[in-house]
Amino acid sequence: MAKPKKIPAPNQAAAQPVQVEKPGLKWKVIAQIGAGFAILWVTAAMTTPYISYWGVGVVGVLTLVAAGFGIYLWQLTRKTSAIAQILQGATDADGRKAALEKLASGDAKDALNALATAQIQAQEDPNKAIETLVAIDVEKAPATVQDEIRAMLALLYLAVNKPREARPVADKIRLDRQSNPKAKAMAAAVIAETFARTGKPDEARVLLETYQADDASLAELRPALLRAQVWTYFALTKRGLARKAMDGLVALDPNHLGPFMDPKASPDLQKIALSALEAGGYQMRPKTKMRMSR
């Protein structure tokens, strides 16, 4: 007999850990940009007899602007890499404590620092993580970080069963400016679940048709995508598809069905979850414990 597993209480479940990837400079792109500016300088020099030094001046200004932007991106990349390294050590209680101490020694008002702090706090106390994220002035954060903050905050609101609070946050997420495919898919899953739970299931389904849960490149995001599918298909009264998504979650880990068994959840949704668990070989015990059936 397999060891019994527990379904976590939905309102106390920790948010899914965020997969941290160290950013890197795209040297091929940098080389192409450098070659482009070299061509501009050569062209400006060749046209000097015709337009005087106006061309050289324009190219000089463009070069200075590009150099300033490049320095900004380089500094942001270094900061992100340092924080990513800290997060990679937060794999257990001691690691999380050490990581929080390192982050606390940095700039408390820095958006990246606060986001990393919230990611660690979310593993044990989603509500505390929410407080950390709400305190961030998102509009002043780097454009590349704003949507990561919003996605994390919306995810946490969903984790503590507050979809209405998640909705205005999810509405501001812009997928078109997210370059990381996995981060984009995660944000899409968060938006879809939020929409499905707040009256926009059709829009949620359109998003989920773009990001498939069985995509091998998005394997670590499969729980989030499947969870969004459950809420979406249930809202669209497509019980069969909702059940199929639940079966996928049970195959990964039956504990993923905890949110659907919240006493506040629809009785029909709870029944589908129980059916999926039984089909997966699990039976409920009191206090949300499960054991394998013989």
N, C-alpha and C positions, 0 to 999 in steps of 0.2 A: 504494500500500500504506500502510495506516495505521501510525502510529508504534507500535512494540511497547509493551505495558504490563506491569507487574510485579504479581504477587500478593504482598502483604506476608506475611512469616512470621507466622503467627497469634499465637505467643507474644511477638512483639515489636511487634505492631500497636498503634498509639496508639488510645485510646478515642475514640469519636465526640465531636466538640466539642459542648459544651452550648450551646444557643441561649439567649442572655441577653436578657431583656425587662425594661425599666425599669418598676418598679412605680409605680402612680399612686393617688392618693386618689380614692375613689368619692364625689364630692361629692353626687350624688343620694341615695345611701344616708345620708350624713352629715346631709343636710337632713331626711330622713325621721325619723332618730333624734332630731334636734333638735326637730322638730315634736311628736314623741311625748312628749318630756320637757316641752315647753311645756304640753301638754294635762294632764300629770300635775300640774304646778305649779298650774295653774288649778283643777283638781279638788280638790287639797289645800286651796287657799285657800277654796274654796266650802264645803268640809265642816268647816272649823275650828269653826263654832258647835256642831257635833254631836259631833266627836271630839277637840276641843281642838287642840293643835298636834302631836299624834302623827303625823298624816298628813304635815304639812310636814316633820317630822323624818325620816320614812322616805324621802320624796322627796329630801330634801337628801342623805342618805347615798347613795342610788342615784345621784344626780347626781355626787357626788364620786368614786364608784367608776368610773362611766362616763368621767369626765374623766381619771382616772388611766390607765385602759386606753387612752383615745384618745391621750394623750401618749406612751404606750409604743409604740403602733402608728405614730404619726407619726415617732418617733425611729428605729424599725426600718425604716420606709419610706425615710427619708433615708439611712440607712446602706446599705441594699440598692441604692438608686439610685447612690450614689457608687461602690460596688464594681462594679455593672453597667457604669458608664462606663469604669472601669479595664479591665474584661474586653473591652470592645468594641474597645480598641486593641491587643489581643493577637492580631493576625492574621498575624504573621510572627515570625521569630526575634528581631529587634530589639524588636518590640512586646511579645513575651512577656517578654523580659528586663527591659524598662522596667516592665511591669506587676508582675512579681515584686518588683522593687525598691520600688515604691510600696506593695505589700501587706506587704512585710517591715518597712516603717517603721510599720505599724499594730500593733494588739494581736495578738500571735501566738496568744493563747489564745481569741480571738474566733472563734466557729464559722463565721460568714459569711466572715471573712477566710481561715480555713483552707480552707473549701470552694472559694473562688475560687482560692486558691493551687493546690489539687489539680487544678482544672479546667485550669489552664494547664500544670502539670507533666505531666498525662496525655497531652498532645500529643506529648511526646518520651520520657517515662519513666513508664509506668503504675505500675510497682512503687514508684517514689518517691512518686507521688500516693497510692498505697494507704497508705504509711507516714504521710503527712500526715493522711489521713482517720481512720486507726485511732487516732491520738493524740488525736482530738477526744472530749471527754466528751459524747456525743450526748444523754444524758438531761438535761444542763444547758443544752442549746441551745434556742432558741425553738421552740415546738411546730411552727410553720410551716416550720422549717428542718430539723427532725430527719429527715423522710422524704426530703428532697432529699439529705442526706448519705448516708443508707442506700442510696438508689437509685444514687448516683454510685459508692459503694464496691462495691456488688454488680456494677455495670456493669464496673468495672475488674477485679474478680476474674474475670468472664467473659472479658474481653479477654485476660487472661494465662492462660486455660484452667484456672481453678480454681473450677469450679462448686460444689464441696462447701463451699468457704469462703464462697461467695456465698449459699448457702442460708439459714443462720441470720440473715443480714443482711436478705435479701429477705422472710423470714417476718415480720419486725417492721414492714414498710412498711404503712401504712394509707392506702389510696386514698380512703377516705371523708373525710379531712380535707385533701385536696389540692384547692384551688379553681381552680388554673390548669389548663385542659383539656389543654394540651400537656404540661405537667409530669406530669399524671396519666396520660396515654397513654404517655409515656416510661417512667414507673415500672411501668406495667402490662406493657410489653414486656420490661423487665428481669426482673420477677417471672415472667412466662410462660417466658422462656428458661431461667431458673434452675430452675423447676419441671420443665420438659421434660427438662433435663439431669441431674436428680436424682431421677427416679422418679415424678413427678406430672404426666404429660402430659395427662391428662383435665382437671385443674384449669387447666392452661396453655391448653388449647383454649377453655375457657369464657371466660377473660379475653380471648383474641384475637378471639373472636366479638363482643365488645363494642367493640373498637377496630379498625376496618377499615383495612388498609394503603392502600386506594385512596381514602380520605377526603381530599379536597382541602385541608381545613383542617389536616391532619396531614402535609402533603407532606414537610417536612424530617425527619419521624420515620419515613418509609417504610422506610429501610434497617433500622432497629432492629426494626420490626414484622415485616418480611419475614424477617429473620434468626431471630426468635423462632418464626415459622411453620415454617421449615425444621426446626429442632430438635424442635418439637412434633409435626409430621406424621411425621417420621422415627421418633420414639419410638413413635408410634401405628401404625407400619408402613403408613402411607398414602404410599407412594412417589410416586404421581402428584401429590399436593398439595405434597409437599416439593419436587419438581422444578419445579412451577409457581412456587413462591415463589423458587426459585433463578433461574429465568428472569427474574423481576422484578428480582432483584439484579443480574444480568448486564446488563440493560437500563439500569440506573442507573450501574453501574460494576463491571466484572468483578473488581476488587480486593476487593469485598465477599465473594467466595467463598473468600478466604484461609483463614479459620478451619475451613472444611469440608474443606480439603486438608491439614490438619495430619497428619503421619505417625502421630500417636496416635489420630486419628479413625477411625471405623469404615471398613473398606475399601468397604463398600456406599455409605456417604455420600460417599467420595472419588469413586467411580464416577459417582454422580449429578451431582456437581459438574463432573467432566470432561465429562460428556455435555452439561450445560447450557452450558459454555464453548464446546464444539464447535458446538452449535446456534446460539450467538451469533456465530459466525465467528472464534473464537479457537482457537489450538493451543498446547499447552504446549511450552516449551523447557526445557532444563536450568536448574536453580536458580530454578524458578517464574517464568520469563519467558514471555510470550505474544506471538504475532504474528498478524496477520489472515491467514486462509487465502484463497487465490485461488479 
